[in-house]
Amino acid sequence: MSFSSTLFSHHIQFTINQHSNPNPNKLYKLHNRRSLTVSALGVDTLDGTTLAVIGGSSVAALAAAISLSDPEKRRQLQAEEVGGGDKEVVREYFTNDGFQRWKKIYGDTDDVNKVQLDIRIGHAKTVENVMQMLTDEGSLRGVTVCDAGCGTGLLSIPLAKEGAIVSASDISASMVSEAQTKAKEALQGKDDVQIPKFEVSDLESLNGKYDTVVCLDVLIHYPQIKADGMIAHLASLAENRLILSFAPKTFYYDLLKRIGELFPGPSKATRAYLHSEADIEQALRKVGWKIRKRGLTTTQFYFSRIVEAVRA
């Protein structure tokens, strides 16, 4: 499941307007001298899938407005509704409203807007980059791979096509069902290809031993203190390689995330956590692993850092 740009509620384009008197219905006032014109694309379908695009001159002004929102209170109410914390919110979202949106983004339907299409392309590039990392080391035939947080199977299926023995899981039963359907359509009847074994499971409940463990764009749902424990757990399942992707924490991306929280989508998307590469590397070192390869996928609305770790 994903995704690095589950950070923002709508595609918002901000422009500074100091001299004109814009339409008050499209005005978000920061103070009496500057204003930001807001335009939203597809507010009924974008929810937590989009990224704010801001002019450089407006960054400081927008930063001053962050304190006007109360995203933490909104998240608390969301957690209370489903009777739990972040994990329960994620399970509920990706099993119900969120599933329909991400199924469309991850699918091949033309019924997507510009932002959703860009995210689809970005995630596909991440899968492509990960497959390149894996196949650089040789054939995957017979290699056991755990796809932790498999979503709709976009990585599991190409892994199986390469001959890997794939165990895939996701916290969302809806995602797992979709992945099973897609895998059967793509792989059934092919010689020397084993259909991945899919199961509904959160990351904490995964067990077993695998040559390689891959976890793409799932750490966005974990604050750093919990991400450290999750990285340690995933590393304990891997014999040789651990591949992670995550939304990188930089000043710019962190500011955009906060801006996005000013405009919550109608479906109340899940909380998003950014992680610095240094924190991920430190978490790996604590359990005796080191980063061997690094990659970065960026499009206009998608950004994801990829690291491949091996035992130190």
N, C-alpha and C positions, 0 to 999 in steps of 0.2 A: 504494500500500500504506500501511498505517497501523499505529500509531495512537497518539494522544496518551495514552491510558491503558494502553499496554502497560507499565505501570510496576509493577504489583503482581500477586502470584500468586493470591491469593484475596480474596474480600470478607471482611474481618476487622472485627468490631465489638468495640471495647475499652471496658470500663467499670471504673471504680475500685471495688474492694471491700476495705474496711479492717477490717470487723468480722466478716463471716461466714467460714465455712470452705468454700470452693467445691470442687467436684469436681476432684480433681487431674488428671484426664484433660483438663480444659478450662482449665488454668491455665498462664499464662506468667508466671513469677516474675521480678520486677525486683529486689526486695529484700525484707527480711523484714517490712516494714510495709505495703507496698502490692502488690497483684497486679492483673493484667489478665485478665479473662475473655475467652476467644477463641472465636468461633463462625465456622465456615466454611460458605460456600454453594457447592455444586457443585464440590468440589475436583477432580473428574475432568475438568471441562470449562472451568474459568475460566482456568487457567494464568496467562498474562501479561496478562489483559484487565481486571483489576479494580482497584479503588481501596480503600485502607483508610479506614474511617470511624472517627474517634477522638473521644472526648470531650475538650473543651478542657482539663479538669483533668489529663488523662493525657499531654499532649504532652511535658512536661518529663521525665516518668518514662520515656516511650518513647524519647526522644532518648538517654537514658543507656544504653539497651540496644542501640543500633545497632552498637556496637563488638563485640558478641558474635557477629555473623555475619561471613562471609567471602565476600561476593558476587563479589569480584574473582577469587578463586581458582576459584569455580564457573565464571565466564566464561572463564577461561583454559583450563580443562579442556574446556569446550564448544567453544572455538576449535580446540583440539588434535584433537578428535574429527572435525571436518570439514576439518582441514588448512589453516586460514587464520585471518584475523582477523574483525572485526565484519561485513564485507561477506559473507564466506562463511557465517558463522553466520546472517545474515539470509536469504540465498538458500536455505540448507538448511531453515530453519524455515518460511518461507512457501511453500516448494514441497511440504513434507511435512506434519508434524503441525500446524503453525500454519495451513496453508491450510484444513484441514477446519474448524478452529474459526472462522477469520475468514470463510470462506464462509458459515457458518451465521449469524454476526453480521451480515454484510452482506446476507444474503438476506431472504426473507420467511417463512421457516418459523416456526411457533409454538413449535418445540422450542428455546427459549432461556429462560434464567433472567432474573431481574429485572435483574441487572447487565448482562448481554449485551444485553438489550432497551434499556436506558438508553444504552449505548454506540452501539447502532444509531441511536437517535434523535438522539444528539449528533452523530454523523458526518453524518447526513442534514441536520441544521441547518447544519453547516459547508458542505456542498455548496450548500445553498439560499442561504446568505450570499454565497458566491463567485459563484454565478450572478447574484445581485442586483448585485454589484459590476460584473460584466462587462456586463450588459444596461443598467445605468445610463448607459453611454456610447453606447448606440445598438444597432442591430441587429448580430447576430453572423453574419449571412449572408455567407459567403465569407471570413470571418476565419480565418486559420490559427492553430491553438492546439496547443501541445505539452502534453499531460497527462503529466507526469513522475512515475512511481510511481503508475500508474493503478489498481492493485488489481483489483477485479472490474468496473471500468468505471462506477462510480456517478456520476462527473463527466463522463466521456467521452460517455455516452449522452445526457444532457440537453443537452450542448453541441452534439452532432450534430442533435438535434431542433430547435435554434435556428438551424440552418443553417451552423454552423461546420465548417471542414475540420480534423478532429482527427487528430493523430498521437499515439498513446498507447503507453506502455511501462511495463514492470515488470521487476524483477529475477527474479521468480518465474514460471517457465513455467506453473505451475498457475494462477496468477492471470490470466495473459494468456489462457490457454485458456478460463477461465470468463468473462472479459470479452468475448471474441469470441462465445461462445455467447449471452450475454445481449444483446449488441448486435444480433445477427442476429434474435433473437426480438423485440426492441423496435422495430427500424428497417427490417427488410427489407420491401420493397414500398411504403414510404412515398415519396410524391412529393417531389422537391426536397430529399432528405435523403441525405447521403453517409455510409455506414458508416465509423466510424473505422478507421484503419490501426493495428493493434496489432503490437508486436514485443517480444521478450524482450531487455532491455538494462538494465544498471545506469546510474545517472545520469552517471557519468564518461564513458561511451561515447556519449552522445547528441550529435548534431550537427545542422546545418541552421540555418535562420533561420525564425522564426515571429513573427507579430504579437504573440502573447501566450504566455507560458510560465506554467504553473501547477504547483505542487508541494505537494501537501497531505499533511501529517502524515508526511513522510518524514525530515525533519531530526532526528527523534527517534532515528534510528539513527546519527547523526554527532556526535562530540564537537565542541566549538566550533571548534577549530583546523581540522578537516576541513570543518566546515560553512561556514567562511569561503570556502574554496576552491570548495566546491560552489555556493555562492551566486554567486560570480564566474563560474563556468562556466555556470550557468543564465541569468544576466544576459547573457552573450555570445550566447546563442541567441535572445534576445528583442529585437524591434525597438521595441516600444512599451510593453508592460506585463509585469510579473513579479508573480505572486501566490504567496505562501508562507503556509503555516500550520505552527505548531510548538507544542510543549508549553512553556508559559511557566515560566521559572525564578523562583520566589519562595521565600521561606523555608518557607512552609507546604507548597507542593507538593514542594519538595526533601526536606523531612522525611518526607512521606508516601511518596515514592519509596523512601527509605532503609528505612522501616518495611516496605514491601512486600518488600524484598530479604531480610527476615528469614524470609519464608515462600515459598521458591521453589516454583513449580508443578511437577508431575510431568513436563511436557514441556520444562522449562528454557527459558523464553521469552528473547527477545533482550534485549540490554542497551538501556537507555533513557537518552537524554540530554535534559536540559532546557536551554532557551536563554532568556536575558534578551532583552527587546525591544531594549534598548540595544545589545547585542552584534550582533543582527541588523541594526539600523539602521546601525551602524558598518561592518559588512561591505558593506552596500549602498553607503554613501557612498564607500568605497574604490574602487569600480568605477564611480562617477559616476551612481549612482541615489539617489533619495530616496523616502521613504514618502509616499504621497498619501492613502491611506485605511487605516483600521484597524478591525478587528472582533474580537469575542471570542465564542466559543461555549462555554457551560458547561451541563452537566447535573450530576446528582449524582455520576456516575462518569466524566465526560468533560470535558476542558477543552482548548481550542485557540485560540491567538491567530492572527489572520489579518491580513496586511499586503499592500496593493497598492502596488507601487513603479513609478515612471516615471523616465525619464532626467532628471537634474538640469539 
